[in-house]
Amino acid sequence: LATQMMPGIVLMIPIYRAFIQLGLVGGLHGLIVANFVFSIPVATWMLKSIFDSIPEEIEEAARLDGCSRLGVLFRVTLPIALPGVIATGVFAFIAAWNEDIFARLIINRSTDWVGSMGIASFFGELSTPWPEVMAAAIIFALPPMVLFLAFQRYFVEGLGGATKG
């Protein structure tokens, strides 16, 4: 979680060196790994607080009724924590969708550019085609907006559970 407190620019050189050694520079695989590395600690922290907010008495009651540990997880705990799990997924998706620093660091072919890099490529030295930039920005913003609107109810409920404790 300490990496979330640092600006991404501070971690660029160590990440670049590590990704070169792992052969992850140059394509989308490296960007996927970088997004996972930065999303997993925050997602784990959010999910821990969500699962900690579920009373143990509910799980104990399910075990007394004959549920196995796996049955308690899938039949009791996950349905209660579903809003938080969805909120965590939406949060991680939006964080990865908006990420630009590591995309610029890791991806070096224009065929692999992500949306933020494509929009930035519109800006020229002498002129900027603002109508095209705005159209691209709206298209780029649609998937996270649709995702948020589809899961808005879960997102609000899930974040409320993540702050308990």
Salt bridges, closest charged atoms under 4 A:
ASP52 OD2 - LYS48 NZ 2.35
GLU59 OE1 - ARG63 NH2 3.79
ASP100 OD2 - ARG104 NE 3.12
ASP112 OD2 - ARG109 NH2 2.52
GLU157 OE2 - ARG153 NH1 3.98
